[in-house]
Amino acid sequence: MAAAPRRLLVVWHSFTGATRTMAETLAASAREVGGEALQVSLLHAADAGAEDVLAADAVVFATPETLASISGAMKDFFDRSYYPLLGRCDGKPYALVVCAGSDGHPTIAQLQRIATGLRLREVAEPVLVCTHAQTPEAIAAEKQVPEAELERARELGALLAAGLELGIF
Ligand SMILES: Cc1cc2nc3c(=O)[nH]c(=O)nc-3n(C[C@H](O)[C@H](O)[C@H](O)COP(=O)(O)O)c2cc1C
């Protein structure tokens, strides 16, 4: 009998497309590398909850930076999920994708603090994409993610898929 597929969950939020594109690209790459042995779920933060994290073997959190923090929708996801997850996901592998107009480091630090609280295990370097959006017009514009950044999303998806398939995570 074939082993049950491993599960990768990508929880994402995006205003102007950069984080969504990164999350979709990462998920497509993970599906390609993982094949039938990997089930990849791509969930908007508003549709994700603690049960989805509990059902996953590894999780990616992908968010824009807003006002030097995770976006409101991602905050709402953690507000709803944090205590239902506490003590129930120790050691679960995770990775981060953050898109920011100029910085992103406060958001990475915030996510890592949350993950430390949940005792999640970071298994890859965070992927930080600078979209160079700093004027109101640039911030409001739909984002085109450069190929080099998309490649980083593919690499992270492939790494997570391979790690799950080989039982490294
Ligand atoms: C309300 C608001 C606040 C923002 N604050 C920051 C910030 O503190 N630091 C930063 O680097 N970028 C900031 N940005 C820029 C976004 O991170 C940037 O536009 C990013 O591309 C958004 O990702 P998305 O295309 O996935 O929505 C802000 C954008 C908005 C709309």
The ligand as an SDF file (V2000), in Angstrom:
LIG
                    3D

 31 33  0  0  0  0  0  0  0  0999 V2000
   -0.6670   50.2670    4.6380 C   0  0  0  0  0  0  0  0  0  0  0  0
    0.6740   49.8290    4.1050 C   0  0  0  0  0  0  0  0  0  0  0  0
    1.7680   49.8760    4.9410 C   0  0  0  0  0  0  0  0  0  0  0  0
    3.0270   49.4720    4.4810 C   0  0  0  0  0  0  0  0  0  0  0  0
    4.0800   49.4930    5.3470 N   0  0  0  0  0  0  0  0  0  0  0  0
    5.2840   49.0400    4.9330 C   0  0  0  0  0  0  0  0  0  0  0  0
    6.3640   48.9800    5.8570 C   0  0  0  0  0  0  0  0  0  0  0  0
    6.2350   49.2630    7.0390 O   0  0  0  0  0  0  0  0  0  0  0  0
    7.5690   48.5590    5.3880 N   0  0  0  0  0  0  0  0  0  0  0  0
    7.7700   48.1900    4.0760 C   0  0  0  0  0  0  0  0  0  0  0  0
    8.8800   47.8160    3.7120 O   0  0  0  0  0  0  0  0  0  0  0  0
    6.7390   48.2230    3.1820 N   0  0  0  0  0  0  0  0  0  0  0  0
    5.5080   48.6370    3.5890 C   0  0  0  0  0  0  0  0  0  0  0  0
    4.4510   48.6430    2.6910 N   0  0  0  0  0  0  0  0  0  0  0  0
    4.6820   48.2530    1.2950 C   0  0  0  0  0  0  0  0  0  0  0  0
    4.2640   46.8050    1.0020 C   0  0  0  0  0  0  0  0  0  0  0  0
    4.9580   45.9080    1.8360 O   0  0  0  0  0  0  0  0  0  0  0  0
    4.5410   46.4760   -0.4550 C   0  0  0  0  0  0  0  0  0  0  0  0
    3.6720   47.2710   -1.2520 O   0  0  0  0  0  0  0  0  0  0  0  0
    4.3930   45.0240   -0.8090 C   0  0  0  0  0  0  0  0  0  0  0  0
    4.7100   44.8400   -2.1510 O   0  0  0  0  0  0  0  0  0  0  0  0
    3.0010   44.5030   -0.5470 C   0  0  0  0  0  0  0  0  0  0  0  0
    2.9270   43.1340   -0.8930 O   0  0  0  0  0  0  0  0  0  0  0  0
    1.7220   42.5760   -1.7960 P   0  0  0  0  0  0  0  0  0  0  0  0
    1.9700   43.0370   -3.2080 O   0  0  0  0  0  0  0  0  0  0  0  0
    1.7760   41.1040   -1.6440 O   0  0  0  0  0  0  0  0  0  0  0  0
    0.4530   43.1460   -1.2560 O   0  0  0  0  0  0  0  0  0  0  0  0
    3.1820   49.0300    3.1420 C   0  0  0  0  0  0  0  0  0  0  0  0
    2.0550   48.9570    2.3100 C   0  0  0  0  0  0  0  0  0  0  0  0
    0.8160   49.3430    2.7770 C   0  0  0  0  0  0  0  0  0  0  0  0
   -0.3870   49.2360    1.8650 C   0  0  0  0  0  0  0  0  0  0  0  0
  1  2  1  0
  2  3  1  0
  2 30  2  0
  3  4  2  0
  4  5  1  0
  4 28  1  0
  5  6  2  0
  6  7  1  0
  6 13  1  0
  7  8  2  0
  7  9  1  0
  9 10  1  0
 10 11  2  0
 10 12  1  0
 12 13  2  0
 13 14  1  0
 14 15  1  0
 14 28  1  0
 15 16  1  0
 16 17  1  0
 16 18  1  0
 18 19  1  0
 18 20  1  0
 20 21  1  0
 20 22  1  0
 22 23  1  0
 23 24  1  0
 24 25  2  0
 24 26  1  0
 24 27  1  0
 28 29  2  0
 29 30  1  0
 30 31  1  0
M  END
$$$$
